[in-house]
Amino acid sequence: MLQNIKAIIFDMDGTLLDSLSVWADSDYEFITGLGYEYDKSHSYKMKTMHFDSACEYLVREFRLGFSPEETGEKILQIVKEKYLHGISLKDGALEFIRSAYESGIKMCVATSNKKELAVDSLKAHGIMQYMEFVLTSDEVGCGKESPLIFERAAEMLGAVPAETAVFEDSIHAVKSAKEAGFYVVGVYDDFCEGEFSEIERLADRSIKSYGEI
């Protein structure tokens, strides 16, 4: 697979880190802590959004008495400890990243998460050192329903889409990256189990473990 690939763009949550349940748990803790009823549909809706948009959604949906910025700060306080000490890397991810790095493939992370949390989490799990940079959806101004974040990341890596692999676990991101001409690897995650058959259909390759590559 790596023979014709010069660069790799990794999503983080659900692709490199087993972290998607952290957001659902944190959504539950945040929403119920304010006296509202939590429904998983809220977490699924926010999964397709970048962080700032998700905070704006919560303020609108629950008519919160504080700003999206304050909402973001409260949520980050809940998730940070879990990211640094309560989650693990996806099976075989570190070994695959080391192999790609030794092969001279440039890599980065493109995420809808907040940059500081993403960088700290990647450092804590020993993989930031292999990445050229972290690019966030907030920085490019849109979520992954648009391929802009992938196109910007590839440009920063000095590669074109056809020679760049995108690793993603979300159907909307797989679809936009594939339509933009990237080689797409769909990664299985329990949180998105219902999407995986469609991911398998759309992606160039799909995996349940990095050990398969």
N, C-alpha and C positions, 0 to 999 in steps of 0.2 A: 504493500500500500504506500509506503513512504518513498518509493523509488522516484516518483515524479513530483513529489511534494517538497517545496522549499520553505514553507511557513505553516504554522498551525495557530488557529485562534480557538481558545477554549472558553466556553461559558464556565461559570464557577459553580453556582448553586444547582445541585442535582446532576452535575456533569463531572466536576472534580471533587466536590465535597458532598457528603451525605447530609445536606443542610436544609432541605426544603421543609422538613417537618418542624424545624426550629421556627420558621416563619408562621406556620399554622398554629403552633403552640403559643407563640408570642402574640399573634393576632387575638387568639382566645383570651390570653391573660390580660391584654390591653383593653379589649372591648368589654369583657365581663367585669373587669376592675372598675369600669366607669358605670356599671349598672345596666349595660345593654345585653341583649341576647346575641350569642355568636352563632353563625352558620358557616359551614365550610365553603359555601358559595362565595363568601367575601374573600377568602384566601385565594380561591381559583381565579376570581376576577383580577385581583391584584398581582397575580403571578405574571400576567402579560404586560404589566406596567413597569416603568422605571420608578425608582424609589420616591422621588418627589411627587409624581403623579399619584402613586398609591396613597401617600399622605393626604393629598388634596381630595382623593376619593373618600377617605375615612371622614374627613371634616364635613364633606357634603352629605354623605350617607347617614351619619349619626348626628349631624348638626352640632358638632363639638364647639365648645366655648373657647377654644384656643386655635392658634394658627397652624397651617400645615408644617411650618418649621418646628414649632413646639411639639407637634405630634411626632415628627421624625425623631426629635431628641428623646422623647419618652420611649419610643419603640427601640431605638438603638441602645438605650440603657438596659432594656430587657434582653436583647439578643447578644450583646457583645460577649458576655461571659460564656454563653453557650457556644459561640463560634470559636472562641479561643481554647476551650477546654472540654466541650461536651459533644463534639462531632468528630467524624473520621474522614479520611480520604476514601474515594471510591476504590474498590478492589483493583489493584494492579496499576493505579494511576501514577504513582511515584516512579515505579520501574519503567513504565512506558515513557514518561517525561525524560527521565535520565537517558534512555536509549535514543530518543529523538535529539536531545541536546548533544550527545556524543556524536551523532550523525551530522551535526552542523545545521540542523533545522532551527530556524528562529521561531520563537513562540511568544504568545501574549495571552492575556485574559481580557475578554470583553464581557462585561457584566451589567446587570440592571441594579446591582447592589450599590451601596455607598462606597466611595473609593477608599476612605480610611479603613473601614471595616474589612473590605476586600483585601487590601494590602496586608493588614495585620493578621488576617486569617491565613493567607497564603504563606506568610513568614512563619507563623506558628506551626504550620504543617510541612515546612521544609521545601516548598516548591517556588517561592518567590524568586529565589536566586537563579532559577532557570528561565525566568520570564523577562522579556525586554521591557515590558510595561503593562500597566492595567489601564484599560479604557472603559469608561462607564457610559451608560445611556444618558445620564444627566449631562455629561460633558458634550455629547453630540446632539442633545435636545430632542430625542425621540426614543421610543421603545423598539424592540426587535421585530415588530411587525413590519418595520422598514429595514432594508439591508444596509443603511447608512453606517451603522457602527462597525459592521464587518468590512465594508469598503474602506472606511477610514483606518481601521486597524491594519488591513492588508497594505495599504499605502505606507503606513508608518513602518511596517516590516520590510518594505521594499519589494513586495510581491504583487502579482496580479491574481484575481480570483481563481483562475483555472489551475494555478500551482499552489493554492492555499487550501488547507483542510480546515473546516469548521466543525467543532465537536459541540453538540447541543442535545438537550433532553426535552425541549419544548417544541410542540408541533408548529407554532407560529414562527419561531425562530428558524427551525429546519426549513420551512417553506420559503421564507424570505431569502435565506442564504442560498438555497438551491436555485431559486429563480434568478439570483444575481450572478450565477455561474461558478459558485464555489463547489469544491468537493466536500460533501457533507457526511459526517459520521453521526448517526443518531445513537444516543447513549440512554440505556434503560434506567429509569428511576421509579421506585415504588409509588411515589406521590403522583406520577403521571402515567401509571400503568394503563389506564384506559386509552391513552393516546399512542401507545407504542406500536400497535399494528399499523396505524397510519404513518407513523414515523418510518417504520420498516419499508413501507411502500414508496415513500418520497425520497428517503436518503440514499446516497450511493452505497453506504454500508451501515449496518446497525450492530451494536454490541451490547451485551449485558455485563461484560467485564472487560477491562483493558487487557487482561490476560489472553483474550481471544485474538489480539492483534500481534 
